[in-house]
């Protein structure tokens, strides 16, 4: 659905945020975008979403060059969504239900369909009990779920998640993992995730792109990339725990802790 071809993005202060970047989001159902602070991840997301326009190169949407007219961008918003790192930047109403319904109402959906979609989204993100709760009474983790529900209600085919587990406790992180996995496995969606948590990226994603100073320095299946320590060192990224266990303790490569414990009867 979305590709980036030879994209360079230069800010007004001459900072080169992206440098001749090529990314094809059809290479996985759960794609990770990783890199240290300043690598270009947020700028990359904004270009894919049509919020920024490349200085050079192009975004390919549905097999054609992305146009930046109102009609095309409206269609893009119906198919591609984003959940920002800070939920307060995505929550506009004081009431949970009305906030989730906001984008649907903005796109002129009828109220019956809005009600069905909002109910579905709250169910999938485990916040049905928060329907009428004022947003300012929510915890940070609950706000995260509300912001995700707003995107789920749009029924986007492709969803971007910027640091979805940042600032969350263990229980909330596990809940986010389950929500994202269910979106892909049960709803047949595709997701693109950026995160500084390499354990989360390793467990969640099937294909990753590594950004460093605006360049894509590596791409490939998640295990293959994380086994190459020289790439992680160049991008200032930590090896995931399960990769360390494999490399330094000689255990079998496992995708998650549950698989590790089952293999070794722990």
C-alpha positions in Angstrom: 0.0 0.0 0.0 2.8 2.4 0.9 6.4 2.7 -0.3 9.1 5.4 0.0 11.4 5.8 -3.0 14.7 7.7 -2.7 13.2 10.1 -0.2 15.2 13.0 1.2 13.7 15.4 3.7 15.4 18.6 4.6 14.0 20.9 7.3 14.1 24.7 7.0 17.2 24.9 9.1 19.0 22.7 6.6 18.9 19.6 8.8 18.8 16.5 6.6 16.4 14.3 8.5 16.0 11.6 5.8 18.7 10.9 3.2 17.8 8.9 0.0 15.5 6.5 2.0 13.8 3.5 0.4 11.2 1.6 2.4 8.6 -0.9 1.2 5.9 -1.5 3.8 4.6 -4.6 2.0 7.6 -6.6 3.2 6.0 -7.5 6.5 2.7 -7.4 8.4 4.5 -6.1 11.5 7.3 -3.8 10.5 9.7 -2.2 12.9 11.5 1.1 12.4 14.4 1.4 14.8 17.1 3.9 15.4 18.5 6.2 18.2 17.2 9.7 18.9 17.5 11.9 15.8 17.7 9.0 13.4 14.7 10.2 11.5 11.9 7.9 12.6 9.3 10.6 13.3 10.1 12.5 10.1 9.7 9.2 8.2 6.3 8.6 9.7 5.1 12.1 8.9 6.2 11.7 5.3 4.4 8.4 4.9 1.2 10.0 6.3 1.3 13.0 4.0 1.8 15.4 6.8 5.2 16.3 5.4 6.2 16.3 1.7 9.6 14.9 0.6 12.2 17.4 -0.5 13.3 14.8 -3.0 11.9 11.4 -4.0 8.3 10.3 -3.6 5.8 8.4 -1.6 4.0 5.6 -3.5 0.4 5.1 -2.3 -1.8 2.3 -3.9 0.8 1.9 -6.7 0.8 5.6 -7.7 2.7 8.7 -6.6 1.0 10.3 -3.6 -0.8 13.5 -4.5 -1.2 16.1 -1.8 -4.7 17.3 -2.8 -7.6 17.2 -0.4 -9.3 14.2 -2.0 -6.2 12.0 -2.0 -5.2 12.8 1.5 -8.7 12.2 2.7 -8.6 8.7 1.2 -5.1 8.2 2.8 -6.6 9.0 6.2 -9.3 6.4 5.7 -6.7 3.7 5.0 -3.7 4.7 7.1 -3.7 5.9 10.7 -1.2 6.8 13.4 -1.0 6.5 17.2 1.4 9.1 18.5 3.7 8.5 21.5 2.0 11.1 23.6 -1.7 10.3 23.9 -2.5 13.9 25.0 -1.5 15.0 21.5 -4.2 12.8 20.1 -7.1 13.2 22.5 -9.4 16.2 21.7 -12.5 15.6 23.8 -13.2 15.4 27.5 -15.4 12.3 27.1 -13.9 8.9 26.0 -16.7 8.0 23.6 -16.8 11.4 21.9 -13.0 11.4 21.5 -13.0 8.0 19.8 -15.8 9.2 17.5 -14.1 12.4 16.6 -12.3 11.4 13.4 -15.4 9.5 12.2 -17.6 12.5 12.7 -15.0 14.7 11.0 -15.3 12.4 7.9 -19.1 12.6 8.0 -20.0 9.0 8.9 -23.6 8.6 10.1 -24.2 8.2 13.8 -25.4 4.6 13.7 -22.1 3.5 12.0 -20.1 5.7 14.4 -21.8 3.9 17.3 -21.0 0.5 15.9 -17.4 1.4 15.2 -16.7 3.1 18.5 -18.2 0.1 20.4 -16.0 -2.3 18.3 -12.9 -0.2 19.0 -13.5 0.0 22.7 -14.0 -3.8 22.9 -10.8 -4.5 21.0 -8.8 -2.2 23.2 -10.4 -3.3 26.5 -11.8 0.1 27.5 -15.6 -0.5 27.2 -15.9 0.3 30.9 -14.4 3.7 30.2 -17.0 4.8 27.7 -18.4 7.7 29.6 -15.4 8.5 31.8 -13.9 12.0 31.6 -10.5 11.9 29.9 -8.8 13.9 32.6 -9.5 11.1 35.1 -7.7 8.5 33.0 -4.3 7.0 33.7 -1.5 7.4 31.2 -2.0 3.8 30.1 -5.7 4.2 29.7 -5.1 7.3 27.6 -2.8 5.2 25.4 -5.7 2.7 24.9 -8.1 5.5 24.0 -5.8 6.9 21.4 -5.4 3.4 19.9 -9.1 2.9 20.0 -9.6 6.1 18.0 -7.4 4.6 15.2 -9.0 1.2 15.5 -12.4 2.8 15.0 -11.3 4.1 11.6 -10.7 0.5 10.5 -7.5 1.5 8.8 -5.7 -1.1 6.8 -2.3 0.1 7.9 -1.5 1.7 11.3 1.6 3.4 12.5 2.5 3.3 16.2 5.1 5.7 17.6 6.7 4.3 20.8 3.4 2.5 21.8 4.8 1.1 25.1 6.8 4.1 26.3 6.0 5.1 29.9 3.9 2.0 30.6 4.1 -0.5 33.4 4.4 -4.2 32.7 0.7 -5.0 32.6 0.0 -2.1 30.3 2.8 -3.1 28.0 1.5 -6.6 27.7 -2.0 -5.3 27.0 -0.6 -3.2 24.1 1.3 -6.2 22.7 -1.9 -8.2 22.7 -3.9 -5.4 21.1 -1.3 -5.1 18.3 -1.0 -8.8 17.7 -4.8 -9.2 17.6 -5.1 -6.3 15.0 -2.7 -8.2 12.7 -3.8 -11.8 13.3 -7.5 -11.4 13.8 -8.3 -8.2 11.9 -5.8 -8.7 9.0 -4.3 -5.3 9.5 -0.7 -4.3 9.0 1.3 -2.3 11.6 4.5 -0.2 11.5 6.1 0.3 14.9 8.9 2.6 16.1 10.4 2.0 19.5 13.6 2.3 21.6 12.7 -1.0 23.3 14.5 -3.6 21.3 13.0 -6.5 23.3 9.5 -5.3 22.2 10.6 -4.8 18.6 12.2 -8.3 18.5 9.1 -10.0 19.9 6.5 -7.9 18.0 8.0 -7.4 14.5 8.7 -9.7 11.6 10.7 -7.3 9.4 12.7 -4.2 10.4 14.4 -1.2 9.0 17.4 0.4 10.9 17.8 4.1 10.6 20.9 6.1 11.5 21.4 9.8 10.9 18.7 9.8 8.2 20.0 6.8 6.3 18.6 3.2 6.2 21.7 1.2 7.1 20.0 -2.2 7.2 16.8 -4.0 6.6 15.6 -7.6 6.9 13.9 -10.2 8.9 14.0 -9.4 12.6 16.2 -12.2 13.8 18.8 -11.7 10.9 19.2 -8.1 11.7 19.5 -8.4 15.5 22.1 -11.1 15.1 24.4 -8.6 13.4 25.9 -6.7 16.4 28.0 -4.4 14.1 24.7 -2.9 12.7 23.3 -2.5 16.2 26.5 -0.8 17.4 26.5 1.6 14.4 22.9 2.6 15.2 23.5 2.7 19.0 20.9 0.0 19.6 20.9 -2.7 22.4 20.8 -6.4 21.6 17.5 -7.9 22.7 17.7 -10.2 25.7 16.7 -13.3 23.8 19.5 -12.7 21.2 22.0 -12.2 24.0 20.8 -15.5 25.5 21.4 -17.2 22.2 24.8 -15.7 21.5 26.4 -15.7 24.9 24.7 -18.7 26.6 24.2 -20.9 23.6 20.4 -21.3 24.0 18.2 -21.9 21.0 16.9 -18.7 19.3 13.4 -18.0 20.6 10.9 -15.4 19.6 9.6 -14.7 23.1 10.1 -15.7 26.8 7.2 -18.2 26.7 8.9 -20.1 23.9 12.2 -20.0 25.8 10.6 -21.4 29.0 8.8 -24.1 27.0 11.9 -25.3 25.2 13.8 -25.6 28.5 10.9 -26.7 30.7 11.3 -23.7 33.0 
